[in-house]
Amino acid sequence: CVTRPSQIEYLAVNKGGDLAVKRETQVQTALDAGCSHIWLIDGDMIYPSDILIRLFRLLKQGADLAGGLCYRGFPPYEPIAKNPKNPLQNMLPFIDFEFGDIIKPKATGAACLLVKREVFESVSRPWFKTLYIPGNPSILKQSEDIYFTNRATTAGFKLWIDTAIDVDHVREIGINRDLYFVHQLFIRLMGTN
């Protein structure tokens, strides 16, 4: 939560429970506190030291939502940036963008996402909602953060992602562009998908 550059408030969300409900509550708390920007982040990420400077730069250049390049936490470890031409697929390096580009996806995850207050004020609630395959509540159709960013871009808000640097997921190993490329190489060597 940012009310002015010198004042940043951290609103933590604990483990467990429905993430969509937690994000909803966190954003409402930030709005009630008068925040002008809300930075959504995940606890299992490593953030570059200049990430907020980069994200605010994107907002200053015209974005309404600004993100760092994050990757899926499971194979094929693709960047989480839904292709504006085919929102069922992620944008892929060297096919849809070069590293260093500012990309404009249809949706993205909220592991590193700076959002202007106006976006939440304009997009109707619920902002975050997890969607499952009808008749099978164990199969995810759309995560709560993709749901939100998709609705925001559909409403006309600009979502930009800085691909110059990665925001790494941290599990047993770092999940970033290096792992993505190693996995892609392994797939080609093995002749599998």
C-alpha positions, 0 to 999 in steps of 0.5 A: 500500500502506498499513499505517497512515496515516503509512506508505505504500509505492509499488509501481510496475509498469512498462510492457509485459507482461500487466496481469493478471499485473502486478496479481496480483504487485503485490497479493501483494507488498503483502499480503506487506508487511502492507498494510491497504489497497491503492490500485490506480491507472493511470499515465495518470490525473490524481488530485485532491489529496484523492482518498485522503481521499475514498476512505478516507471511503467505506471508513469509511462502509461500503464495502470497495472505494472508487473515483473516477469514471473514464471509458472511454478510447475512445468513448462515454467512459462512466463505468466503473461497471457497472450492478448491474441490467444488468452489461453496461452502464455506469451513465450520468449523469442516468439512473442517478446525479447527479454528487455521488452515491455509486454502488454499481455491480456492477464498475468499473475499477481506475484509481483503486480503494482496496481493503481487505486483507480483500477480497483475502484472501477472493476466491480467486485469480487476482484479476485475469484478462482474458477474451476472446471464446471462439475469438477471443482478440483481442476483449476480453470482460472486462478484468482489473479488471472481472473482479476487482471483479465477483467481489468484489461477487458475494462480497458486498463493497461497491463504492462510487464517489464521483461528485463529482469525476472522475479524468481519463484523460490521452491527447492530451486529458483524458478526463472528464465534459466529453468524455463530454458533448461526445461525447454532444452530437455523437452527437445532432447527427449522429444516430448511435450 
